C-alpha cells in the first residue's frame, strides 16, 4: 500500500499531538534535572567541607551521589514519555544482572573501595606501599586508588586487590626508627667506632632522646664487623637524617682512620710450581 502525502502529514500531526507534549516535558525535565544535579553536587561538596568530612571519603560520596541522581533523572524522563515503569524496571533489572556478571572485577573493586573507606587503612596524603608499589595517596575513587610516586609518576591501583593485600602505611605513626649499617674492618677498635657514631648522634637535633639511640654489633665475620646504629626521629625527618648520617659517618671514619674491610683472595699457582700457594689482598 502506498501512502499519499496527506496520509503522511496526518500521521505526523497525530504523533505530534500524542507525543509532542510528552517529548517537550521530558526535554524540560532533562535540562532542569541536569542543572539541579550540578547544583546539588556543589552544595553537597560545600556541606562536606564545612562538616569536616574526611578528604578520602568526599570523592567517593560525590561519585555515588552523582550516579544515584542521574539514575533517578533517567527514570523520571522515561516515565514522562509514557513507558510502563513495571516493564522498564524488569528490563533494567535484567540489564543490571547481565552487566554485573560481565563486570565482576569492577564490582569487586567497588566493594574494595567501600571497605577501604570504612576500615581506613590509609587516607589521602598518606605514603603507602602495596603490591610492589609505593607512593602518596592522591585520591580514593569508587574503583581505584591513585598514588603519586616520589619521581612524579601516577599509579592507579584497583581497590579490590588493594583491600585484600598487605598495606604498609608510613604516615600513621609520628616517629620512625632509622637503622644505619656500617661495616668496618675487624682490626678496628669497636669502642672507637662506637664513640665516633655517638658523637655524630649527639650533634644532630633531629634525633630523639626517647627511645634512646642504640649502637650494637649485628654481625661478626672473618674480616669485617657490622655495626648497627638505631636512632629515632620525626616521620618527616627520616630521609634527610638517613642521608646526612651516612655522609657524616664516612667523613668521620676517614678523618679517624677507621679501616673498611678489604676482601682477601687465595690464588693457586700453576701445577708446575710444586703446588705453591700465594695469598693476595
C-alpha positions in Angstrom: 0.0 0.0 0.0 1.4 3.4 -1.0 0.8 6.3 1.4 0.0 9.6 -0.1 1.2 13.0 1.2 -2.0 13.7 3.1 -1.7 10.4 5.0 1.9 11.0 5.9 1.0 14.5 7.2 -1.8 13.1 9.2 0.5 10.6 10.8 2.9 13.3 11.7 0.2 15.5 13.2 -1.2 12.6 15.2 2.3 11.7 16.5 2.9 15.3 17.4 -0.4 15.6 19.2 0.1 12.3 21.1 3.8 12.6 21.9 4.9 16.1 21.2 3.9 17.5 24.6 5.4 14.5 26.4 8.7 14.9 24.5 8.7 18.6 25.3 8.1 18.0 29.0 10.7 15.2 29.0 13.3 17.5 27.5 12.4 20.2 30.0 12.8 17.7 32.9 16.2 16.6 31.5 17.5 20.1 31.2 16.3 21.2 34.6 17.4 17.9 36.2 20.9 18.3 34.8 21.1 21.8 36.3 19.7 20.6 39.7 22.3 17.7 39.8 25.2 20.1 39.2 23.8 22.4 41.9 23.3 19.6 44.4 26.8 18.3 43.8 28.2 21.7 44.6 26.0 22.1 47.6 26.9 18.7 49.0 30.6 19.2 48.5 30.4 22.6 50.3 28.5 20.9 53.2 31.0 18.1 53.5 33.8 20.7 53.6 32.1 22.6 56.4 31.3 19.5 58.4 34.9 18.3 58.0 34.1 15.1 56.2 37.3 13.0 55.6 39.1 14.1 52.4 39.3 10.4 51.4 35.6 10.0 51.7 34.4 13.1 49.8 35.2 12.0 46.2 33.6 8.6 46.8 30.4 10.0 48.2 30.2 12.6 45.4 30.5 9.8 42.8 27.8 7.7 44.5 25.5 10.8 44.7 26.1 11.6 41.0 25.3 8.1 39.8 22.1 8.0 42.0 20.8 11.3 40.8 21.4 10.5 37.2 19.5 7.2 37.5 16.6 9.0 39.2 16.6 11.6 36.4 16.6 8.9 33.7 13.6 7.2 35.4 11.7 10.5 35.5 12.3 11.2 31.8 11.3 7.7 30.7 8.2 7.8 32.9 7.2 11.1 31.3 7.5 9.5 27.8 4.8 7.0 28.8 6.9 3.9 29.2 5.4 1.4 31.7 7.7 1.5 34.8 7.0 -2.2 35.6 8.4 -3.2 32.2 11.2 -0.7 32.5 12.2 -1.9 35.9 12.2 -5.5 34.7 14.4 -4.6 31.7 16.6 -2.6 34.0 17.0 -5.5 36.4 17.8 -7.9 33.6 20.4 -5.5 32.2 21.8 -4.9 35.6 22.3 -8.6 36.1 23.9 -9.0 32.8 26.2 -6.0 33.4 27.0 -7.3 36.9 28.1 -10.7 35.5 30.2 -9.0 32.9 31.8 -6.6 35.3 32.6 -8.9 38.3 36.0 -7.4 38.6 34.7 -3.8 38.7 32.1 -4.8 41.4 35.0 -6.3 43.4 36.8 -3.0 43.1 33.7 -1.1 44.2 33.4 -3.4 47.2 37.1 -2.9 47.9 36.6 0.9 47.8 33.7 0.7 50.3 35.9 -1.5 52.5 38.9 0.9 52.3 36.8 3.9 53.2 35.1 2.0 56.1 38.2 0.5 57.7 40.5 3.4 56.6 43.9 1.6 56.4 45.1 4.8 54.7 43.9 8.3 53.9 44.6 10.9 51.2 48.1 12.2 51.9 49.5 9.0 53.4 52.6 7.3 51.9 51.9 3.6 51.5 53.4 0.5 49.9 51.3 -2.3 48.5 51.6 -4.9 45.7 55.1 -3.8 45.0 54.2 -0.2 44.5 54.8 2.8 46.7 53.6 6.4 46.7 51.5 9.2 48.3 47.7 8.6 48.2 46.2 11.4 46.0 42.6 10.1 45.5 40.4 7.2 46.5 37.9 6.7 43.8 35.0 4.2 43.6 37.0 1.6 41.6 40.7 2.6 42.2 43.1 4.5 44.3 45.5 7.0 42.8 49.1 7.1 44.1 51.8 9.7 43.2 55.4 8.3 43.4 58.4 10.2 44.6 59.6 10.6 41.0 56.2 12.1 40.0 54.6 9.0 38.4 50.9 8.3 38.8 49.8 4.8 39.7 46.2 3.6 39.5 45.7 0.7 41.9 42.4 -1.3 41.7 40.6 -1.2 45.0 39.6 -4.9 45.0 43.2 -6.3 45.3 44.3 -3.3 47.4 41.7 -4.0 50.0 42.7 -7.7 50.4 46.5 -7.3 50.3 49.2 -6.2 52.9 49.4 -2.4 53.0 52.4 -0.7 54.7 51.4 2.8 55.8 54.4 5.0 56.7 52.3 8.0 57.7 50.3 6.6 60.6 52.9 7.0 63.4 54.5 10.3 64.2 58.0 8.8 64.7 60.2 6.3 62.8 63.3 4.4 63.5 66.3 4.9 61.2 68.7 1.9 61.1 72.1 2.6 59.7 74.5 -0.3 59.0 78.3 0.3 58.9 80.7 -2.5 58.0 84.3 -1.9 59.1 87.5 -3.9 59.3 87.8 -6.4 62.1 91.1 -4.8 63.0 89.4 -1.6 64.2 88.7 -0.7 67.8 84.9 -1.2 68.3 84.9 1.2 71.2 86.4 4.0 69.0 83.9 3.3 66.2 81.0 3.4 68.7 82.4 6.7 70.2 82.5 8.3 66.7 78.9 7.3 66.0 77.8 8.5 69.4 79.3 11.9 68.7 77.5 12.2 65.4 74.2 11.3 67.1 74.7 14.0 69.8 75.4 16.6 67.2 72.0 16.2 65.4 69.0 17.7 67.0 66.6 15.7 64.7 67.5 12.6 66.7 65.1 12.0 69.5 66.2 11.2 73.0 63.4 8.7 73.6 63.5 6.0 72.5 67.2 6.1 73.3 69.7 5.5 70.4 71.4 2.2 70.2 74.7 1.2 68.7 75.2 -2.6 68.5 77.3 -5.2 66.7 74.9 -7.1 64.4 77.4 -9.3 62.5 81.0 -10.6 63.1 82.8 -12.1 60.1 86.4 -13.2 59.4 87.4 -9.8 58.0 84.6 -7.4 59.0 82.3 -6.2 61.7 78.8 -4.8 61.0 77.7 -2.1 63.5 74.0 -1.1 63.5 73.1 2.4 64.6 69.4 2.6 65.5 68.0 6.1 66.0 64.5 7.6 66.2 63.3 10.8 64.5 60.1 12.5 63.4 58.4 11.0 60.4 59.2 13.9 58.2 62.9 13.9 59.1 63.5 10.2 58.1 65.2 10.5 54.7 67.1 13.7 55.5 68.6 12.1 58.6 69.3 8.9 56.8 71.3 10.6 54.1 73.1 13.0 56.3 74.2 10.4 58.9 75.7 8.2 56.2 77.7 11.1 54.7 78.9 12.3 58.0 79.9 8.8 59.1 82.0 8.3 56.0 83.8 11.6 56.7 84.4 10.7 60.4 85.7 7.3 59.5 88.2 8.8 57.0 89.4 11.5 59.5 89.9 9.0 62.3 91.5 6.3 60.0 88.7 3.7 60.5 89.6 1.0 58.1 87.0 -0.6 55.9 87.1 -4.4 55.2 89.2 -5.5 52.3 88.3 -8.7 50.6 91.0 -11.4 50.5 91.6 -13.9 47.8 93.7 -17.0 47.6 95.4 -17.6 44.2 96.7 -21.0 43.4 99.8 -21.1 41.3 100.0 -23.4 38.2 100.6 -27.1 38.8 104.1 -26.8 37.6 105.2 -24.7 40.6 105.2 -27.5 43.1 101.6 -26.6 44.3 102.9 -23.4 45.9 100.0 -21.1 47.2 100.1 -17.3 47.0 97.8 -15.2 49.1 96.7 -11.8 47.8 94.7 -9.0 49.2 
